[in-house]
Amino acid sequence: MKNLIKLEEAALFLLSIYLWSQLHYAWYWWLVWFLAPDLSMIAYLAGNRVGAIGYNLVHHKAVAILVYLAGAYMHNPLTMSVGLILLGHSCMDRAMGYGLKYFSGFSDTHLGKIGKAAKTEEAGS
């Protein structure tokens, strides 16, 4: 099942790239902005709760889709591109096993533990 979900996320990632290509922006802009959503990790400087809220807001696929649809409704390609960057980035993260964060800490995600916490958990099994 885990591989099926990763495949689904990869397909959505490819969809975001296809939709980006329809906006007629230069590809280097996709490369420049693709990792920008990870800047939301800065919110963790204010604590786990604020960090999780900030991170999850930027990495939630429904938010990405709403941004894209708002751009489409307003005929605003820039807003559409922001939605596609958010969607593509979030799908890539999910395909790699990184999920939305719990308030307990950055390593606690809805897909399981990540980083050192995951390795410690595996060693204890």
C-alpha positions as CSV (number, residue, x, y, z in Angstrom):
1,M,0.0,0.0,0.0
2,K,2.8,2.4,0.8
3,N,4.3,2.0,-2.7
4,L,0.8,2.7,-4.2
5,I,0.5,5.9,-2.3
6,K,4.0,6.9,-3.4
7,L,3.0,6.2,-7.0
8,E,-0.1,8.3,-6.6
9,E,1.9,11.2,-5.2
10,A,4.4,10.9,-8.1
11,A,1.6,11.1,-10.6
12,L,0.2,14.3,-8.9
13,F,3.8,15.7,-9.0
14,L,4.0,15.0,-12.7
15,L,0.5,16.6,-13.1
16,S,1.8,19.8,-11.4
17,I,4.7,19.9,-13.8
18,Y,2.4,19.4,-16.8
19,L,0.1,22.2,-15.6
20,W,3.2,24.4,-15.1
21,S,4.2,23.9,-18.7
22,Q,0.8,25.2,-19.8
23,L,1.5,28.6,-18.0
24,H,4.4,29.4,-20.4
25,Y,6.8,30.4,-17.8
26,A,10.5,29.6,-18.3
27,W,11.5,26.3,-16.7
28,Y,14.2,27.9,-14.6
29,W,11.5,29.7,-12.5
30,W,10.1,26.3,-11.5
31,L,13.6,25.3,-10.4
32,V,14.2,28.5,-8.6
33,W,10.9,28.3,-6.6
34,F,10.4,24.6,-6.2
35,L,12.1,24.3,-2.8
36,A,10.8,27.7,-1.5
37,P,7.9,26.0,0.5
38,D,10.6,24.5,2.8
39,L,11.3,28.0,4.1
40,S,8.2,27.5,6.2
41,M,10.4,25.5,8.5
42,I,11.6,28.8,9.9
43,A,8.3,28.9,11.8
44,Y,9.7,26.3,14.1
45,L,11.9,29.0,15.6
46,A,8.7,30.1,17.4
47,G,8.1,26.6,18.8
48,N,6.6,23.3,17.7
49,R,3.0,24.4,17.6
50,V,3.6,27.5,15.5
51,G,6.1,25.6,13.4
52,A,3.7,22.8,12.6
53,I,0.9,25.2,11.7
54,G,3.2,27.2,9.4
55,Y,4.7,24.1,7.8
56,N,1.3,22.4,7.4
57,L,-0.3,25.5,5.9
58,V,2.3,25.7,3.1
59,H,2.5,21.9,2.6
60,H,-1.3,21.1,2.6
61,K,-2.4,20.0,-0.9
62,A,-5.9,21.5,-0.4
63,V,-4.3,24.9,0.1
64,A,-2.2,24.5,-3.0
65,I,-5.3,23.5,-5.1
66,L,-7.3,26.5,-3.7
67,V,-4.5,28.9,-4.6
68,Y,-4.3,27.4,-8.1
69,L,-8.1,27.6,-8.6
70,A,-8.2,31.2,-7.3
71,G,-5.5,32.1,-9.9
72,A,-7.5,30.3,-12.6
73,Y,-10.7,32.1,-11.6
74,M,-8.9,35.5,-11.6
75,H,-7.0,34.6,-14.8
76,N,-3.8,35.3,-12.9
77,P,-1.0,33.0,-14.1
78,L,1.3,34.1,-11.2
79,T,-1.2,32.9,-8.6
80,M,-1.7,29.7,-10.6
81,S,2.0,29.1,-10.6
82,V,2.3,29.5,-6.9
83,G,-0.4,26.9,-6.4
84,L,1.4,24.5,-8.7
85,I,4.7,25.0,-6.9
86,L,3.0,24.3,-3.6
87,L,1.2,21.2,-5.0
88,G,4.3,19.8,-6.7
89,H,6.5,20.3,-3.7
90,S,3.9,18.8,-1.3
91,C,3.5,15.7,-3.6
92,M,7.2,15.3,-3.9
93,D,7.5,15.4,-0.1
94,R,4.8,12.8,0.4
95,A,6.3,10.5,-2.2
96,M,9.6,10.7,-0.2
97,G,7.8,9.9,3.1
98,Y,7.6,13.4,4.6
99,G,4.1,14.2,5.9
100,L,2.2,17.0,7.6
101,K,3.6,17.7,11.1
102,Y,2.1,17.1,14.5
103,F,2.6,19.6,17.3
104,S,4.9,17.2,19.2
105,G,7.8,18.0,16.9
106,F,9.2,18.3,13.4
107,S,10.0,14.6,13.2
108,D,6.4,13.5,14.0
109,T,4.4,13.4,10.8
110,H,1.1,11.9,9.7
111,L,3.1,9.4,7.6
112,G,5.3,8.3,10.6
113,K,8.5,9.5,12.2
114,I,11.3,11.0,10.0
115,G,15.0,11.6,10.6
116,K,16.8,10.5,13.7
117,A,13.5,9.8,15.4
118,A,12.6,7.2,12.8
119,K,16.0,5.5,13.0
120,T,15.8,5.3,16.8
121,E,12.3,3.9,16.5
122,E,13.5,1.3,14.0
123,A,16.4,0.3,16.2
124,G,14.0,-0.2,19.1
125,S,11.8,-2.6,17.1
